Amino acid sequence: RVLSLELNKDRDVERIHGSGVNTLDIEPVEGRYMLSGGSDGVIVLYDLENLSRKPSYTCKALYSVGTSHPDVHKFSVETVQWYPHDTGMFTSSSFDKTLKIWDTNTLQPADTFHFEGTVYSHHMSPVATKHCLIAVGTKNPKVQLCDLKSGSSSHILQGHKQEVLAVSWSPRHEYVLATGSADGGVKLWDVRRASGCLSTLDQHNGEKSKASSEAANTAHNGRVNGLCYTNDGLHLLTIGTDDRMRLWNSSTGENTLVNYGKVCNGSRKGLKFSISCGCNPEFAFVPYGSTIAVYTVFTGELITMLRGHYSTVNCCVFQPHFQELYSGSKDCNILAWIPAPRDPVPDDISEKSLPQQQHLNPAYEDAWSSSDDEG
């Protein structure tokens, strides 16, 4: 299904944003409601379900925190995220130096955290049961941890030398956090430890020549502005302005040396990319200019480029229940990418006599079993 993703002609996402769309998130409970955040501070909540039951439909905006809302963000919203356990709450952070915790039902902020500098990224753990910490990456090199229970942000993680552009909790260990910085570094932290830092990822796996003048380990030779764990938490994918994407073993910190080729990335801020869930093999969906590049995570193969936006793509999010993808762009549009429908195979025709499907990457033809057609 992922190999046949195409711009869906029968599904539109209602156009509400009057400026670029920076961030998207689909709630993990039902996979039905999507948040978007824009460059003008506006946040929109969409219902992705087709209530009309017609073949062609528009995903309607249910609510929005528009420019006239008293609590709207003053500047660009960089990250939105649903509370991982129910849809009653969501979070947003912005260049206006705040992180807001919203009550979905009233669309009022239940809490607001203020920071000294621009907020680039924040993340709540999808698996935590023992803590309610939100990790926040800002212009300050110190990573801030905000506690939802106490409403304070006393905890900080020190180690980066420049602004923190991306943060992501491990989906496997609730106290493990990954952070990426403009200093080229990616650090893994255990937030229970006094020193915090577990490891600093090294692109050379410790085999750098002694003559090298670089003292510190770096993950990229540029700003690290995107991080994403695989769903099992065993690997971490990072992206940097050195036009490289790297896959790391998250328990050993080792660079797996998968080669994705040149991944063009000129973004000055965080880049929101996504990894598929429940696919074999797994795929990475990476904003690439005005397109979305689809790579196989573990072999580095560029499978396809999804074309449809008119301007820079800022973010994409995967909907695992239906293997759909949504993307947001500077062109103010949110696009839905849906697997192309496959014609059912009549029972009396053997699979062998069918012409090979042209749009499938030949490497994966064997991976389709006939039982897929029934579902």
C-alpha positions in Angstrom: 0.0 0.0 0.0 2.8 2.4 0.8 4.5 1.7 -2.5 1.3 2.9 -4.3 0.7 6.1 -2.4 -0.7 8.8 -4.6 -2.3 12.2 -4.3 -5.9 11.4 -3.6 -8.3 12.9 -6.1 -11.4 12.1 -4.0 -10.2 13.5 -0.7 -9.4 17.1 0.2 -8.4 18.7 3.5 -10.4 21.9 4.0 -8.1 24.8 3.4 -8.1 27.0 6.5 -4.5 28.1 6.8 -3.7 31.5 5.3 0.0 30.9 5.6 2.4 28.0 5.6 1.6 24.7 7.5 4.5 23.8 9.7 3.4 20.9 11.7 0.8 18.1 11.8 -0.2 15.4 14.3 -2.8 12.6 14.2 -4.0 11.4 17.6 -2.9 7.8 18.3 -6.1 6.7 20.0 -8.5 6.4 17.0 -6.3 7.9 14.3 -9.3 10.1 13.4 -8.4 13.7 14.5 -5.6 15.7 13.1 -4.0 19.0 14.3 -2.1 21.5 12.2 -0.1 24.5 13.1 0.7 27.5 10.8 3.2 30.2 10.3 0.6 32.8 11.4 0.1 31.1 14.8 -3.2 29.5 13.8 -4.0 25.9 15.0 -6.7 23.8 13.2 -8.4 20.6 14.3 -9.6 18.3 11.5 -11.8 15.2 11.4 -10.3 12.8 8.9 -13.3 10.5 8.9 -15.6 10.4 5.9 -19.0 11.0 7.6 -20.8 11.6 4.4 -19.9 8.1 3.1 -19.6 9.6 -0.4 -16.6 8.5 -2.5 -15.4 12.1 -2.8 -15.3 14.2 0.4 -13.5 16.9 2.2 -11.9 16.4 5.7 -13.6 19.2 7.6 -12.1 21.5 10.1 -14.0 21.1 13.4 -12.4 24.0 15.3 -9.6 26.4 14.9 -7.7 28.7 17.2 -7.7 31.6 14.7 -5.9 35.0 14.7 -8.9 36.6 16.6 -8.7 34.0 19.4 -7.5 35.7 22.7 -5.0 32.9 23.3 -3.7 32.4 19.8 0.1 32.1 19.4 1.7 35.5 18.4 4.1 33.9 16.0 4.7 30.7 14.0 3.5 27.5 15.5 6.4 25.0 15.1 5.0 21.9 16.8 1.6 20.5 17.7 1.0 17.2 19.5 -1.9 15.4 20.9 -1.8 14.1 24.5 -0.8 10.5 23.7 -3.6 8.9 25.9 -6.8 10.7 25.0 -8.0 13.5 22.7 -9.1 15.8 25.6 -5.9 17.7 25.5 -3.2 18.8 23.0 0.0 20.9 23.1 1.5 23.5 20.8 4.7 25.5 20.9 5.8 28.5 19.0 8.4 31.1 18.0 6.5 33.3 20.5 8.6 31.5 23.3 5.6 29.6 24.7 4.4 26.1 25.0 0.6 25.8 25.5 -1.4 23.0 26.9 -4.9 23.1 25.5 -8.2 21.7 26.6 -9.7 20.3 23.4 -13.3 20.8 24.5 -13.1 24.5 25.4 -10.1 25.4 23.2 -8.7 27.3 26.2 -5.1 26.9 27.4 -5.1 24.9 30.6 -1.4 25.9 31.1 1.3 28.0 29.4 5.0 27.6 29.8 7.3 30.6 29.0 10.9 30.3 27.8 13.7 32.8 27.2 14.0 32.0 23.5 12.3 30.7 20.5 10.7 27.3 20.9 11.7 25.0 18.0 10.3 21.6 19.1 8.6 19.8 21.9 7.5 16.2 22.5 5.5 14.1 25.0 6.4 10.5 25.5 4.0 8.1 23.7 4.6 5.4 26.3 5.3 7.1 29.7 3.2 6.0 32.6 5.4 7.2 35.5 6.1 10.8 34.3 4.3 13.6 32.5 7.4 15.4 31.2 7.3 17.5 28.0 10.8 17.9 26.4 11.3 21.3 24.8 14.0 22.4 22.4 14.6 26.2 22.3 17.2 28.7 21.3 18.9 28.0 24.6 21.3 25.0 24.4 19.8 23.6 27.6 17.0 21.1 27.0 14.0 22.0 29.2 11.7 19.4 30.7 8.2 20.7 31.7 6.2 18.7 34.2 2.5 18.7 33.3 1.6 17.5 36.9 3.4 20.3 38.7 3.2 22.9 36.0 6.9 23.8 36.5 9.9 23.5 34.2 12.6 23.0 36.8 14.5 20.2 35.1 17.1 21.0 32.5 19.6 18.8 30.5 22.9 20.5 29.8 25.4 19.4 27.1 24.6 20.9 23.8 26.5 24.0 22.7 23.9 25.6 20.4 20.1 25.8 20.0 18.1 22.5 20.2 16.1 22.1 17.0 14.6 18.6 17.6 13.5 16.4 20.5 12.0 13.0 20.6 11.2 10.5 23.4 12.0 6.9 22.8 8.8 4.8 22.1 10.6 1.9 24.0 12.0 3.4 27.2 9.9 6.0 28.9 12.9 7.9 30.4 15.1 8.0 27.3 15.1 11.2 25.2 17.0 12.0 22.0 17.9 15.6 21.1 19.4 17.2 18.0 21.2 20.6 18.0 22.5 23.2 15.6 26.0 22.2 16.9 25.8 19.0 14.8 25.3 16.9 17.9 22.7 14.3 18.8 22.5 13.2 22.4 20.6 10.4 24.1 19.6 11.1 27.7 18.2 9.2 30.7 16.2 11.9 32.4 16.5 10.1 35.8 20.2 10.4 35.9 22.0 13.4 37.5 24.3 13.8 34.6 21.5 13.0 32.2 23.5 12.2 29.1 23.8 8.5 28.1 25.8 9.1 24.9 26.7 11.5 22.2 26.2 9.9 18.7 29.4 9.8 16.6 29.0 9.5 12.8 32.5 7.9 12.6 31.8 5.3 15.3 35.0 6.2 17.2 37.2 5.7 14.1 38.0 9.3 13.4 41.7 10.0 12.7 43.6 11.2 15.7 44.9 14.2 13.6 41.3 15.5 13.3 40.9 18.9 15.0 37.3 18.1 16.0 37.2 17.4 19.7 33.6 16.6 20.1 31.6 13.8 18.5 29.2 15.0 15.9 26.3 13.1 14.3 26.2 15.5 11.3 28.5 18.1 9.7 25.6 20.6 9.9 22.6 21.6 12.0 20.6 18.5 13.2 17.0 19.6 12.6 15.1 16.3 12.5 14.8 13.2 14.6 12.5 10.2 14.4 12.5 6.8 16.2 11.4 3.7 14.5 8.2 2.4 16.1 10.0 -0.3 18.0 12.4 2.3 19.4 15.4 0.2 18.3 16.7 2.7 15.8 16.8 6.5 15.5 16.8 8.4 12.2 18.4 11.8 12.1 18.6 14.5 9.4 20.9 17.4 9.1 21.7 20.4 6.9 24.8 18.5 5.6 22.2 16.9 3.3 22.6 13.6 5.1 20.2 11.3 6.8 21.6 8.7 9.3 20.2 5.7 11.0 21.5 4.8 14.4 21.2 1.8 16.7 19.6 3.5 19.6 20.9 1.1 22.3 24.6 1.1 21.2 24.6 4.5 19.6 26.3 3.1 16.6 25.9 4.6 13.1 24.5 1.8 11.0 26.1 3.4 7.9 22.9 3.1 5.7 23.4 5.4 2.7 20.4 7.4 1.7 22.3 9.5 -0.8 21.9 13.2 -0.8 18.9 14.3 1.2 18.5 18.0 0.4 17.7 20.0 3.5 18.1 23.7 3.7 15.7 24.3 6.5 16.8 26.8 9.1 14.4 25.3 11.7 13.0 21.9 12.7 12.0 19.5 9.9 9.1 17.1 10.7 9.4 13.8 9.0 7.7 10.5 9.6 8.4 6.7 9.6 5.7 4.2 8.6 4.3 1.8 11.2 3.4 -1.8 10.7 4.9 -2.1 7.2 7.5 -4.5 6.1 10.0 -3.1 5.2 9.5 0.3 7.0 9.6 3.5 5.1 10.7 7.1 5.9 8.7 10.0 4.5 11.0 13.0 4.3 10.1 16.6 3.1 12.5 17.3 0.2 11.9 20.7 -1.4 8.4 20.8 -2.7 8.2 17.0 -2.8 8.2 14.1 -0.2 10.9 11.5 -0.6 10.1 8.0 0.4 13.0 5.8 1.5 13.3 2.3 2.8 14.6 2.8 6.3 17.0 -0.1 6.5 18.4 -0.2 3.0 18.4 3.5 2.1 16.7 3.0 -1.2 14.8 6.0 -2.6 11.5 4.5 -3.6 9.6 7.4 -5.0 9.1 11.2 -4.8 5.5 12.3 -4.0 4.8 15.5 -6.1 1.8 17.7 -5.6 2.7 20.7 -3.4 3.6 24.1 -5.0 6.1 25.1 -2.4 8.4 23.8 0.3 7.0 20.9 2.3 7.5 21.4 6.1 6.0 18.3 7.6 4.4 15.0 7.0 2.6 12.5 9.3 1.7 8.9 8.7 -1.7 7.4 9.6 -0.9 3.7 10.4 -4.5 2.4 10.5 -5.0 3.0 6.7 -1.4 3.5 5.7 -2.1 7.1 4.6 0.1 10.1 4.6 -0.7 13.8 5.2 1.7 16.6 4.4 1.8 20.3 5.1 3.5 23.0 3.0 4.5 26.6 2.7 1.8 26.7 0.0 -0.9 26.7 2.8 -2.2 23.3 1.7 -2.5 20.0 3.5 -2.5 17.1 1.1 -3.8 13.5 1.6 -1.7 10.7 0.0 -3.7 7.5 -0.2 -2.7 4.0 -1.5 -4.0 3.5 -5.1 -7.0 1.1 -5.1 -6.0 -2.3 -6.3 -8.3 -4.2 -8.6 -9.6 -7.4 -6.9 -8.3 -10.6 -8.4 -11.1 -13.0 -9.5 -10.8 -16.4 -7.8 -10.6 -18.3 -11.0 -7.5 -16.6 -12.3 -4.2 -17.7 -11.0 -1.8 -14.9 -9.8 0.9 -16.1 -12.2 -1.1 -15.3 -15.3 -1.6 -11.6 -14.3 0.5 -9.0 -15.9 3.1 -7.7 -13.4 1.9 -4.4 -11.8 4.1 -1.8 -13.3 4.0 0.7 -10.4 5.5 -1.7 -7.9 9.1 -1.5 -7.1 10.5 -4.8 -8.4 12.3 -5.3 -5.1 9.0 -5.7 -3.3 6.9 -7.8 -5.7 7.6 -10.9 -3.7 6.5 -9.3 -0.5 2.8 -9.1 -1.6 0.9 -12.2 -0.7 -2.4 -12.9 -2.3 -4.1 -12.6 1.1 -3.5 -8.8 1.0 -6.2 -8.6 -1.7 -8.9 -9.9 0.7 -8.4 -7.2 3.3 
